[in-house]
Amino acid sequence: MSTSSVPKRATRDATAQEKAILDKLAELYSSRPTDECYSIFAEGAVFEDPFIAAVGDKQIREQYNGIAKLFAKSEAFDRVVYDAPEFTKGFLFDQRVSYFFSKTGKPFKTVDGKLTIELDAEGKITRLVDEWGKRTEPDTPKGILGELGYKWKRMTAILSGPILPTDPRKVYNPPTTDRPNA
């Protein structure tokens, strides 16, 4: 299906629950991972992007912490939530993320992400699919090529795991708000 044949979705404001999830995801995509950010994922959650299919807390942590390890900084911005009444247990949104190799200067790459979030009964993410490019309708890979592509992404997540930290403190130390007494 070509992008031009997909009807344009209406946008809407995020609910309070969605905003809480989006804020934590923005921290993860902006190279500021914390244990609190990972609390939005259900046990056994799946994260997929064009290169990776990470399953479970350990692999998801490795992928997001890898962003902070690989890039000097990254910035998530321009979030747009879409009206998708057929997604009763989740939501769709777009965001842009710029990746930088130095703390100053121009981004190395800016990616337009189109994310599909599936939630469990407790409101935790069970599946997050981050596609890149123009928004089309979410789809699952079909046929032998789709299955091979998914297996390749799983292998990439497994092989990259040993070099990526699961502890966010190894890649990001949030500023403290404690001030010494005067």
Residue pairs with C-beta under 8 A, 6 or more apart in sequence:
1 136
1 137
3 134
3 135
3 136
6 135
6 136
6 137
9 82
9 83
9 84
9 92
9 135
10 82
10 83
11 80
11 81
11 82
11 83
12 81
12 82
12 83
13 81
14 22
14 79
14 81
14 91
14 93
17 123
18 81
18 91
18 93
20 40
21 40
21 117
21 123
21 125
22 79
22 81
22 93
24 36
24 37
24 39
24 40
25 37
25 40
25 76
25 115
25 128
26 76
26 79
26 95
27 33
27 34
27 37
28 37
28 38
28 64
28 67
29 64
29 67
29 74
29 76
29 95
29 97
30 73
30 74
30 75
30 76
30 97
31 67
31 68
31 71
31 73
31 74
31 171
31 172
32 68
32 172
32 174
33 61
33 64
33 65
33 68
33 168
33 171
33 172
34 168
34 172
34 174
35 168
37 64
37 168
38 57
38 60
38 61
38 64
38 168
40 124
40 125
41 47
41 57
41 60
41 124
41 125
41 128
42 120
42 122
42 124
42 125
42 126
43 56
43 57
44 55
44 56
44 126
45 55
45 56
45 57
45 60
45 124
45 125
45 126
45 127
45 128
46 53
46 54
46 55
46 126
46 127
46 128
47 53
47 54
47 59
47 60
47 63
47 127
47 128
47 130
48 54
48 127
48 128
48 129
48 130
48 153
49 129
49 130
49 131
49 132
50 131
50 132
50 153
51 153
51 156
52 63
52 153
52 156
52 157
52 160
53 150
53 153
53 154
53 156
53 157
54 60
54 62
54 63
54 157
55 154
55 157
57 166
58 161
58 166
59 157
59 158
59 161
61 165
61 166
61 167
61 168
62 157
62 160
62 161
62 164
62 165
62 166
63 157
63 160
63 164
64 168
65 164
65 165
65 166
65 167
65 168
65 170
65 171
65 172
66 160
66 164
67 74
67 99
68 74
68 168
68 171
68 172
69 164
69 165
69 171
71 99
71 100
71 101
71 108
72 100
72 101
72 102
72 103
73 100
73 103
74 97
74 98
74 99
74 100
75 97
75 98
75 100
75 107
76 95
76 96
76 97
77 95
77 96
77 97
77 98
78 94
78 95
78 96
79 93
79 94
79 95
80 93
80 94
80 95
81 91
81 92
81 93
82 91
82 92
82 93
82 94
82 135
84 91
84 92
87 116
87 118
89 118
89 119
89 120
90 116
90 117
90 118
90 119
90 127
91 117
91 119
92 114
92 115
92 116
92 117
92 135
92 138
93 115
93 117
94 112
94 113
94 114
94 115
94 135
95 113
95 115
96 110
96 111
96 112
96 113
97 110
97 111
97 113
98 107
98 109
98 110
98 111
99 107
99 108
99 109
99 110
99 111
100 106
100 107
100 108
101 108
111 132
112 132
112 133
112 134
113 130
113 131
113 132
114 130
114 131
114 132
114 133
114 134
114 135
114 136
115 128
115 129
115 130
115 131
116 127
116 128
116 129
116 131
116 138
117 125
117 127
117 128
118 125
118 126
118 127
118 128
119 125
119 126
120 126
129 138
131 138
140 146
141 147
141 149
141 150
165 171
